Amino acid sequence: MNRVSVPALLVAGAVAAGLAVLAGKGLDESLVYYRTPSEVVAGQVAVNQDLRIGGTVVPGSVHRAGTATRLRLTDGSADVEVVHEGALPDMFGEGRDAVVEGLLDADRVLHAQRVIASHDNEYRPATDPA
């Protein structure tokens, strides 16, 4: 049986620990976290920072002017105003769930650079118009 030296074991342990730290950091950065409108309204989110907010688009709150869209997201307890410039996803709509990414200003309005619309869990293939 081969004897492994103590320094070799220490080096192997240090390498394994380093790889574990790198893997954990990479996993942490790849996870998608989002905050709720209640957390934003309660002041649990700092202003002037990028973040994601998830909620339901409040029916009647979507107003378009040119390429700009204003809307409100709710979690049933609180609402957050969102401003987005540009096209919205095809599945976006009032009463549907969405996640918005952007910068929260001092007035607690999120200036979204990205809007992600959720979809039903049920798959329906496109119908053939013919």
Residue pairs with C-beta under 8 A, 6 or more apart in sequence:
32 52
32 99
33 52
34 51
34 52
34 53
34 54
34 99
35 44
35 45
35 51
35 52
35 53
35 54
36 53
36 54
36 55
36 75
36 78
37 53
37 55
37 73
37 74
37 75
37 77
37 78
37 79
37 80
38 75
38 77
38 78
39 45
40 53
40 78
40 80
40 104
40 108
40 110
41 78
41 79
41 80
41 108
42 78
45 51
45 104
46 104
47 104
47 105
47 106
47 108
48 103
48 104
48 105
48 106
49 103
49 104
50 101
50 102
50 103
51 101
51 102
51 104
51 110
52 99
52 100
52 101
53 73
53 80
53 82
53 99
53 100
53 110
54 73
54 75
54 97
54 98
54 99
54 100
55 73
55 74
55 75
55 80
55 97
55 98
56 73
56 74
56 75
56 76
56 95
56 96
56 97
56 98
57 71
57 72
57 73
57 92
57 93
57 94
57 95
57 96
57 97
57 98
58 71
58 72
58 73
58 74
58 79
58 94
59 94
59 95
60 94
61 70
61 71
61 72
61 79
61 94
62 69
62 70
62 71
62 94
63 69
63 70
63 71
67 85
67 86
67 87
68 83
68 84
68 85
69 83
69 84
69 85
69 88
70 81
70 82
70 83
70 84
71 81
71 82
71 84
72 79
72 80
72 81
72 82
73 79
73 80
73 82
73 98
73 100
74 80
80 108
80 109
80 110
81 108
81 109
81 110
82 100
82 102
82 109
82 110
82 112
83 109
83 110
83 111
83 112
84 100
84 102
84 111
84 112
84 113
84 115
88 115
88 117
89 115
89 116
89 117
90 117
91 117
91 118
91 119
92 98
92 115
92 117
93 117
96 117
96 118
97 117
97 118
98 115
98 116
98 117
98 118
99 115
99 116
99 118
100 110
100 112
100 114
100 115
100 116
101 112
101 113
101 114
101 115
101 116
102 110
102 111
102 112
102 113
102 114
103 110
103 111
103 113
104 110
104 111
105 111
